[in-house]
Structure formats: C-alpha cells, structure tokens
Amino acid sequence: MDFLETPEIQILGVAVALVAVAAAVYFFSSKKPKGCLDPDNFKDFKLVKRTLLSHNVAKFRFELPTPTSMLGLPIGQHISCRGKDVQGEDVIKPYTPTTLDSDRGYFELVIKMYPQGRMSHHFREMRVGDYMAVKGPKGRFKYQPGQVRAFGMLAGGSGITPMFQVARAILENPQDRTKLHLIYANVTYEDILLKVANGCLCDVASIVNSGPGEVLKPGVLALPLQLVYLLQENMRFKMQQENGKFNWSTLESVLVPGRGDMCGFSCRIIHVDSRFLKL
Ligand SMILES: Cc1cc2nc3c(=O)[nH]c(=O)nc-3n(C[C@H](O)[C@H](O)[C@H](O)COP(=O)(O)OP(=O)(O)OC[C@H]3O[C@@H](n4cnc5c(N)ncnc54)[C@H](O)[C@@H]3O)c2cc1C
C-alpha cells in the first residue's frame, strides 16, 4: 500500500477534499430556505407580540420556527387563518401579511377587529403565547418584478393589506421600475390602516408628525407611488365614482393618463369594473 503515500496521491486526496468542501459550501449557501407554509394542512404559529394601533386595529407578530426561517408566501398571495368565533365554532378567513419573505423569523398581520365579526372575536381574544392555525399560500395572482408598467390599485379599508405587500416589494427593489397608483377608500380618517410617512407606506404606529391635513392631500410622491386617500365624508370620494361604481376609465383618466398597459386590482371595494382582478 506504499503507493497511497506517494506525493501525487496525497495531493490528489487534498484536492478532492477541497472540491467536496467547496461543493458543500456552495450547495448550502445557494439553497433558498424552505417556506413554513403548507397549502393542504393548517400549521400552528405562536403569537409573540401584539401591538394596538387604534381602538379596533392591532398588529400581530407570529414567530417562525427559527430566526432565519421565512414564511414562504409569494407576493400577491394570502394565507387562511383558522380561529373560533364567540360560539366556539371554527371560522376560517383570508389575511395578507404586511411582512415579506425578506423579513426572517416572523410574519405580521394588521387586523381590523369588528364588534360583530366572527374571526375578529378570535383575534380580540388572542394573547401572546397563543397559537394561530395557518394554511397557504392562496390566491390567483403572483407578482413578478417588471411584469407590467404600472399597477392601478383600489383598496377599501382592510383591503389595503394585499396592496401594501405588493407596494413594499416594488418600493424596496431599486431595480423594479413598476409604477404604483393606489386609491385607498375609507369611511373616516381614523379607519385608515396604513398611511404614508417619509414617502413610504407604513403602519399607523410608525407614523410620526403626519396629521390629517398632510396625509389626506392627494398628490404625486417622489417615489414611484401615487396615492390618493378617499374618505366617504369627503367630496373627492363622490367625484371618483360614476353611478356609485369605480370603473377602469375613471382610474386610467385620473391616475394614468393615456396609457393602457396597466394591471388593476381591487380588494374590499364593491361594484368594481370587471377588469380589476379581485384580491
Ligand atoms: C385576500 C384578503 C386579504 C385580507 N387581509 C386582511 C388583513 O390583512 N387584515 C384584515 O383586517 N382583514 C383582511 N381581510 C378581511 C378578512 O378576511 C375578514 O373579512 C375580516 O377580518 C372580517 O372577518 P370577521 O369574521 O371578523 O367578520 P364577519 O363575521 O365576516 O362579519 C361580521 C360583521 O362584521 C362587520 N364587518 C366585517 N367586515 C367588514 C368590513 N370590511 N367593513 C365593515 N364592517 C365589516 C359587519 O358588521 C359584519 O356584518 C382580507 C380579505 C381578503 C379577501
């Protein structure tokens, strides 16, 4: 067995070992972490933080299995949450996290809780340490950077969360030139879940120094986001509708003059032109 000790064989052995180590490092570093969701079965996630944003809105932070785990939710899709209503019966409702897969170790939901709402009851009763059963991803739409020139979005109340997720993905990717045109309708100023601060959408708790006068002014921001807040009590809300309906031509003429290559979404706005994909 002397031949195993020749310098050539020893060098070959070291080279093979180095290649194996390099391949292992490449394999593990290039492997994308697996998502934590299962489309067919509910999985439990622990509530680790609950922040009240207003009298009936709270942000819920759920822990993922490890600090580097990602939820695994394609942008534009949502999850199903299962809870118990006031009668103790199972209730399942869709929700869109305000976090992205780039946020590791947790995901967050901003929830508006209605006094008579079945799932609202479950969220109202949830305390840190409780578990939420979650299934997903769900939804027909998956966002790809550069997919279209512009998105026209119509959101009502809590319907802002799917739009928020897509808007965050675009605004946080400097290579993504997609323009965003968002009409966000609410009954009162207090009902607005997410507002603009420093040119970005953020949850209401993160807003500093933005009084109603400033936020409600419709306008073009420096970023590729044009945002118009509509309040039911405000004249502008009536002006943006035709016979009580939002329609495509209204949005195109108000927000994207003369251009047709726009994809439209709506969430929680009733009576919308059929060209708006409902999220
Ligand atoms: C894709 C998608 C994503 C969503 N993401 C979110 C999210 O991130 N955060 C969030 O808070 N919600 C979100 N929703 C809405 C959510 O799924 C529920 O509809 C909402 O939480 C109310 O459910 P509930 O069981 O508490 O109320 P329900 O039992 O369905 O309703 C009971 C009563 O509550 C009141 N109510 C319910 N909904 C409304 C409303 N929109 N406006 C006024 N009154 C109402 C009414 O009085 C109603 O009669 C999303 C919906 C969709 C389709």
The ligand as an SDF file (V2000), in Angstrom:
LIG
                    3D

 53 58  0  0  0  0  0  0  0  0999 V2000
  -57.2850   38.4900    0.2310 C   0  0  0  0  0  0  0  0  0  0  0  0
  -57.8110   39.1080    1.5100 C   0  0  0  0  0  0  0  0  0  0  0  0
  -56.9040   39.5740    2.4370 C   0  0  0  0  0  0  0  0  0  0  0  0
  -57.3610   40.1650    3.6270 C   0  0  0  0  0  0  0  0  0  0  0  0
  -56.4350   40.6430    4.5080 N   0  0  0  0  0  0  0  0  0  0  0  0
  -56.8570   41.2380    5.6400 C   0  0  0  0  0  0  0  0  0  0  0  0
  -55.9040   41.7750    6.5630 C   0  0  0  0  0  0  0  0  0  0  0  0
  -54.6920   41.6950    6.3640 O   0  0  0  0  0  0  0  0  0  0  0  0
  -56.3910   42.3900    7.6740 N   0  0  0  0  0  0  0  0  0  0  0  0
  -57.7380   42.4760    7.9460 C   0  0  0  0  0  0  0  0  0  0  0  0
  -58.1040   43.0450    8.9910 O   0  0  0  0  0  0  0  0  0  0  0  0
  -58.6520   41.9460    7.1000 N   0  0  0  0  0  0  0  0  0  0  0  0
  -58.2400   41.3290    5.9710 C   0  0  0  0  0  0  0  0  0  0  0  0
  -59.1640   40.7770    5.1300 N   0  0  0  0  0  0  0  0  0  0  0  0
  -60.5790   40.6940    5.5760 C   0  0  0  0  0  0  0  0  0  0  0  0
  -60.7830   39.4140    6.4520 C   0  0  0  0  0  0  0  0  0  0  0  0
  -60.6630   38.2540    5.6560 O   0  0  0  0  0  0  0  0  0  0  0  0
  -62.1770   39.3450    7.1350 C   0  0  0  0  0  0  0  0  0  0  0  0
  -63.1720   39.5180    6.1790 O   0  0  0  0  0  0  0  0  0  0  0  0
  -62.3330   40.3780    8.2450 C   0  0  0  0  0  0  0  0  0  0  0  0
  -61.3380   40.1370    9.2580 O   0  0  0  0  0  0  0  0  0  0  0  0
  -63.7260   40.2930    8.8870 C   0  0  0  0  0  0  0  0  0  0  0  0
  -63.9460   38.9750    9.2850 O   0  0  0  0  0  0  0  0  0  0  0  0
  -64.8770   38.6250   10.5390 P   0  0  0  0  0  0  0  0  0  0  0  0
  -65.0380   37.1280   10.5660 O   0  0  0  0  0  0  0  0  0  0  0  0
  -64.3190   39.2550   11.7770 O   0  0  0  0  0  0  0  0  0  0  0  0
  -66.2240   39.3610   10.1980 O   0  0  0  0  0  0  0  0  0  0  0  0
  -67.6000   38.6880    9.6520 P   0  0  0  0  0  0  0  0  0  0  0  0
  -68.0970   37.6950   10.6820 O   0  0  0  0  0  0  0  0  0  0  0  0
  -67.3840   38.1880    8.2570 O   0  0  0  0  0  0  0  0  0  0  0  0
  -68.5530   39.9160    9.5750 O   0  0  0  0  0  0  0  0  0  0  0  0
  -69.4490   40.1850   10.6440 C   0  0  0  0  0  0  0  0  0  0  0  0
  -69.7430   41.6620   10.7410 C   0  0  0  0  0  0  0  0  0  0  0  0
  -68.5150   42.3920   10.9080 O   0  0  0  0  0  0  0  0  0  0  0  0
  -68.6280   43.6210   10.2370 C   0  0  0  0  0  0  0  0  0  0  0  0
  -67.6570   43.6560    9.1120 N   0  0  0  0  0  0  0  0  0  0  0  0
  -66.9520   42.6220    8.5990 C   0  0  0  0  0  0  0  0  0  0  0  0
  -66.1610   43.0320    7.5840 N   0  0  0  0  0  0  0  0  0  0  0  0
  -66.3960   44.3640    7.4540 C   0  0  0  0  0  0  0  0  0  0  0  0
  -65.8850   45.3720    6.6000 C   0  0  0  0  0  0  0  0  0  0  0  0
  -64.9560   45.1020    5.6790 N   0  0  0  0  0  0  0  0  0  0  0  0
  -66.3440   46.6280    6.7390 N   0  0  0  0  0  0  0  0  0  0  0  0
  -67.2570   46.9380    7.6850 C   0  0  0  0  0  0  0  0  0  0  0  0
  -67.7730   46.0420    8.5300 N   0  0  0  0  0  0  0  0  0  0  0  0
  -67.3600   44.7670    8.4280 C   0  0  0  0  0  0  0  0  0  0  0  0
  -70.0130   43.7220    9.7070 C   0  0  0  0  0  0  0  0  0  0  0  0
  -70.8290   44.2770   10.7080 O   0  0  0  0  0  0  0  0  0  0  0  0
  -70.3840   42.2670    9.5020 C   0  0  0  0  0  0  0  0  0  0  0  0
  -71.7330   42.0650    9.4550 O   0  0  0  0  0  0  0  0  0  0  0  0
  -58.7440   40.2440    3.9180 C   0  0  0  0  0  0  0  0  0  0  0  0
  -59.6600   39.7650    2.9690 C   0  0  0  0  0  0  0  0  0  0  0  0
  -59.2030   39.2230    1.7800 C   0  0  0  0  0  0  0  0  0  0  0  0
  -60.2050   38.7140    0.7730 C   0  0  0  0  0  0  0  0  0  0  0  0
  1  2  1  0
  2  3  1  0
  2 52  2  0
  3  4  2  0
  4  5  1  0
  4 50  1  0
  5  6  2  0
  6  7  1  0
  6 13  1  0
  7  8  2  0
  7  9  1  0
  9 10  1  0
 10 11  2  0
 10 12  1  0
 12 13  2  0
 13 14  1  0
 14 15  1  0
 14 50  1  0
 15 16  1  0
 16 17  1  0
 16 18  1  0
 18 19  1  0
 18 20  1  0
 20 21  1  0
 20 22  1  0
 22 23  1  0
 23 24  1  0
 24 25  2  0
 24 26  1  0
 24 27  1  0
 27 28  1  0
 28 29  2  0
 28 30  1  0
 28 31  1  0
 31 32  1  0
 32 33  1  0
 33 34  1  0
 33 48  1  0
 34 35  1  0
 35 36  1  0
 35 46  1  0
 36 37  1  0
 36 45  1  0
 37 38  2  0
 38 39  1  0
 39 40  1  0
 39 45  2  0
 40 41  1  0
 40 42  2  0
 42 43  1  0
 43 44  2  0
 44 45  1  0
 46 47  1  0
 46 48  1  0
 48 49  1  0
 50 51  2  0
 51 52  1  0
 52 53  1  0
M  END
$$$$
